[in-house]
Amino acid sequence: MTVEQKSETLQRFVKELGEIIPSFHITTDPYEIEAISGDLSLLPKYHYKFKETYLADVITRPGDTEEISKVMAKCREYSLPVTIRAAATSCFSSSSPTMGGVIIDMRRMNKVHEVDADKLIVKCDAGISWIKLIESLLDAGLAPKCYPTSYKSSCVGGYVASSGKAGVGSAKFGSIKDTLISVTFVKPDGSVEKITKDSKGDLTFDNVVESLGMYGVIAEVEMSVTELKTSMEMVGYGFKTFEAAMGYFLAIKGNNINKPFFLSLSDKKFEKLAHKTLPTRPFFVYAVFYDDADKTAKAVAFCKETADKGDALVVEDWYLKEKWDDIADTELTLGRMCNNPVFQEYLIDDNRVQTFYEVYADEGRKYDYKDAFYVMAGSGTNNRIKLFGLSDIANSREFFGIKANFHTMTKQAYKQSDKLYTTGVVNTFYHLKFNPEDVANRKALKVKLDPDELVNSYRFVKAKMKFWRVDFLFWVAKFLYTVV
Ligand SMILES: Cc1cc2nc3c(=O)[nH]c(=O)nc-3n(C[C@H](O)[C@H](O)[C@H](O)COP(=O)(O)OP(=O)(O)OC[C@H]3O[C@@H](n4cnc5c(N)ncnc54)[C@H](O)[C@@H]3O)c2cc1C
């Protein structure tokens, strides 16, 4: 198709889209396109500086399921690529276009449809932010069971479509999948399917959760919620070794009297970068309990008893409170301490966090960039580990050195039967290399629902990068950083 033909087709598309969606919710403005095509990381911006396919041609904001359905059908009619985007906080280009086309910005879909305080159920649009949902549920004395610490901006559908396995509430109530009752889903041809636990249609919860939008749009979500509790307490202890900190972390995580509402383990560098002051010991375990007063008190007593048995140093209350107040900003604050934050996230099982850390510490001795290590407890035996590298944009040797170190850690994660926490466009080549069985299953469904691969393409089943190429590039980067 020539440039003129493409432009003419897009004009026709936009005109016809205007018959479905109010025209002020459709834009081709280059500034909006640039802003919405990217995400919180600098990566998509880096890509679309060189490749226009990372920029959308049109952005639209549907207001309800029917509008989404019509938009999807229209995009298919025109064979236009579609990218589904919520708040774009999951990074890794997961909500950025890879072939231009249309971005469906979900954030106009932000209504609560039904709150059932007796059955403890809420039904809402998928584009609602967690903070808005939390505020809406307050009046009914309810709260979501789990949500990411990015809750101030991220959306319900974004958490369902990404991992949804670790965040606030996950260690206590489980993952987002455990809370789902039904999902109203719009497939690439525009047809709508209601998915429940016993679904007999094309899709199950397993297909939709952590799908990165590759099969279509989560339009509405019905999920179980919890009653508001009356008592919140925090505990925090410093440890001299990672092993001691991890032992304590697992003891708290496994205590069935009252599971923590939030639980993390961080190294001193993380605390130093995220807060003005810091605990004195190299490792810090932080737990928040939220329940009825007697249960909270029992859990806190258990934490104190366990800490007294080992060499743990109590951290002052004001620091624990400050940390909770800052919880939504912590990971961002860390990124603000440099002009080029780089990070990678891993899903590591309880039993293998120690090995993962040992390899990290060992590899880390070869590098001298500013780093930080952060573990967040997830559902069951899951943990989200986030590695940070604070780099200088002018120092490309350092930037690629950090990426090379993360590459080593990613191979380690798969070698020990774990995986990346967030796949996204940029991490998909790891998935192709290490999870061929999952790739084959996803591919079969993808071909069935989206034969032309127009919707959220290049996630999970097809990569822009080849593993061997990246492996070689990072080998060179590591050599240049550590040897030369
Ligand atoms: C400060 C900070 C803290 C974070 N804390 C956590 C945490 O505690 N736990 C955690 O798991 N993650 C965390 N994250 C990562 C991220 O915030 C979460 O994954 C979040 O759920 C993403 O939501 P979002 O609305 O930003 O989705 P986006 O990033 O916009 O989208 C994520 C993926 O889902 C797809 N998608 C979005 N909406 C839909 C939909 N309605 N239908 C179909 N596909 C869709 C997108 O195409 C994309 O592939 C954090 C990130 C930051 C920056």
The ligand as an SDF file (V2000), in Angstrom:
LIG
                    3D

 53 58  0  0  0  0  0  0  0  0999 V2000
    5.3520    1.8800   40.7270 C   0  0  0  0  0  0  0  0  0  0  0  0
    4.9090    0.5770   40.1680 C   0  0  0  0  0  0  0  0  0  0  0  0
    4.4720   -0.4270   41.0180 C   0  0  0  0  0  0  0  0  0  0  0  0
    4.0440   -1.6520   40.5140 C   0  0  0  0  0  0  0  0  0  0  0  0
    3.6080   -2.6180   41.3810 N   0  0  0  0  0  0  0  0  0  0  0  0
    3.1780   -3.8050   40.8990 C   0  0  0  0  0  0  0  0  0  0  0  0
    2.7140   -4.8240   41.7780 C   0  0  0  0  0  0  0  0  0  0  0  0
    2.6480   -4.6310   42.9960 O   0  0  0  0  0  0  0  0  0  0  0  0
    2.3180   -5.9980   41.2370 N   0  0  0  0  0  0  0  0  0  0  0  0
    2.3180   -6.2110   39.8920 C   0  0  0  0  0  0  0  0  0  0  0  0
    1.9190   -7.2850   39.4450 O   0  0  0  0  0  0  0  0  0  0  0  0
    2.7460   -5.2610   39.0400 N   0  0  0  0  0  0  0  0  0  0  0  0
    3.1530   -4.0760   39.4990 C   0  0  0  0  0  0  0  0  0  0  0  0
    3.5600   -3.1030   38.6350 N   0  0  0  0  0  0  0  0  0  0  0  0
    3.4340   -3.3390   37.1960 C   0  0  0  0  0  0  0  0  0  0  0  0
    2.0520   -2.8210   36.6540 C   0  0  0  0  0  0  0  0  0  0  0  0
    1.6980   -1.6570   37.3410 O   0  0  0  0  0  0  0  0  0  0  0  0
    0.9450   -3.8370   36.7850 C   0  0  0  0  0  0  0  0  0  0  0  0
    1.2100   -4.9490   35.9630 O   0  0  0  0  0  0  0  0  0  0  0  0
   -0.4410   -3.2850   36.4130 C   0  0  0  0  0  0  0  0  0  0  0  0
   -1.4170   -4.2400   36.7180 O   0  0  0  0  0  0  0  0  0  0  0  0
   -0.5610   -2.9010   34.9570 C   0  0  0  0  0  0  0  0  0  0  0  0
   -1.7900   -2.2270   34.7950 O   0  0  0  0  0  0  0  0  0  0  0  0
   -2.0080   -1.1270   33.6980 P   0  0  0  0  0  0  0  0  0  0  0  0
   -3.3910   -0.6210   33.8500 O   0  0  0  0  0  0  0  0  0  0  0  0
   -0.9320   -0.1290   33.7420 O   0  0  0  0  0  0  0  0  0  0  0  0
   -1.9130   -2.0210   32.3770 O   0  0  0  0  0  0  0  0  0  0  0  0
   -1.0430   -1.7770   31.0740 P   0  0  0  0  0  0  0  0  0  0  0  0
    0.3820   -1.6870   31.4350 O   0  0  0  0  0  0  0  0  0  0  0  0
   -1.6250   -0.7020   30.2620 O   0  0  0  0  0  0  0  0  0  0  0  0
   -1.3310   -3.1550   30.3080 O   0  0  0  0  0  0  0  0  0  0  0  0
   -0.7140   -4.3550   30.6880 C   0  0  0  0  0  0  0  0  0  0  0  0
   -0.9770   -5.3900   29.5880 C   0  0  0  0  0  0  0  0  0  0  0  0
   -2.3360   -5.7550   29.5750 O   0  0  0  0  0  0  0  0  0  0  0  0
   -2.9740   -5.4110   28.3510 C   0  0  0  0  0  0  0  0  0  0  0  0
   -4.2660   -4.8690   28.7330 N   0  0  0  0  0  0  0  0  0  0  0  0
   -4.5150   -3.7730   29.5090 C   0  0  0  0  0  0  0  0  0  0  0  0
   -5.8320   -3.6370   29.6980 N   0  0  0  0  0  0  0  0  0  0  0  0
   -6.4140   -4.6430   29.0270 C   0  0  0  0  0  0  0  0  0  0  0  0
   -7.7740   -5.0290   28.8240 C   0  0  0  0  0  0  0  0  0  0  0  0
   -8.7720   -4.3490   29.3810 N   0  0  0  0  0  0  0  0  0  0  0  0
   -8.0280   -6.1140   28.0710 N   0  0  0  0  0  0  0  0  0  0  0  0
   -7.0160   -6.8250   27.5130 C   0  0  0  0  0  0  0  0  0  0  0  0
   -5.7270   -6.5000   27.6440 N   0  0  0  0  0  0  0  0  0  0  0  0
   -5.4310   -5.4290   28.4070 C   0  0  0  0  0  0  0  0  0  0  0  0
   -2.0490   -4.4200   27.6770 C   0  0  0  0  0  0  0  0  0  0  0  0
   -2.1330   -4.5030   26.2700 O   0  0  0  0  0  0  0  0  0  0  0  0
   -0.6900   -4.8900   28.1750 C   0  0  0  0  0  0  0  0  0  0  0  0
   -0.2380   -5.9420   27.3890 O   0  0  0  0  0  0  0  0  0  0  0  0
    4.0350   -1.8800   39.1260 C   0  0  0  0  0  0  0  0  0  0  0  0
    4.4750   -0.8720   38.2550 C   0  0  0  0  0  0  0  0  0  0  0  0
    4.9050    0.3430   38.7710 C   0  0  0  0  0  0  0  0  0  0  0  0
    5.3460    1.3890   37.8130 C   0  0  0  0  0  0  0  0  0  0  0  0
  1  2  1  0
  2  3  1  0
  2 52  2  0
  3  4  2  0
  4  5  1  0
  4 50  1  0
  5  6  2  0
  6  7  1  0
  6 13  1  0
  7  8  2  0
  7  9  1  0
  9 10  1  0
 10 11  2  0
 10 12  1  0
 12 13  2  0
 13 14  1  0
 14 15  1  0
 14 50  1  0
 15 16  1  0
 16 17  1  0
 16 18  1  0
 18 19  1  0
 18 20  1  0
 20 21  1  0
 20 22  1  0
 22 23  1  0
 23 24  1  0
 24 25  2  0
 24 26  1  0
 24 27  1  0
 27 28  1  0
 28 29  2  0
 28 30  1  0
 28 31  1  0
 31 32  1  0
 32 33  1  0
 33 34  1  0
 33 48  1  0
 34 35  1  0
 35 36  1  0
 35 46  1  0
 36 37  1  0
 36 45  1  0
 37 38  2  0
 38 39  1  0
 39 40  1  0
 39 45  2  0
 40 41  1  0
 40 42  2  0
 42 43  1  0
 43 44  2  0
 44 45  1  0
 46 47  1  0
 46 48  1  0
 48 49  1  0
 50 51  2  0
 51 52  1  0
 52 53  1  0
M  END
$$$$
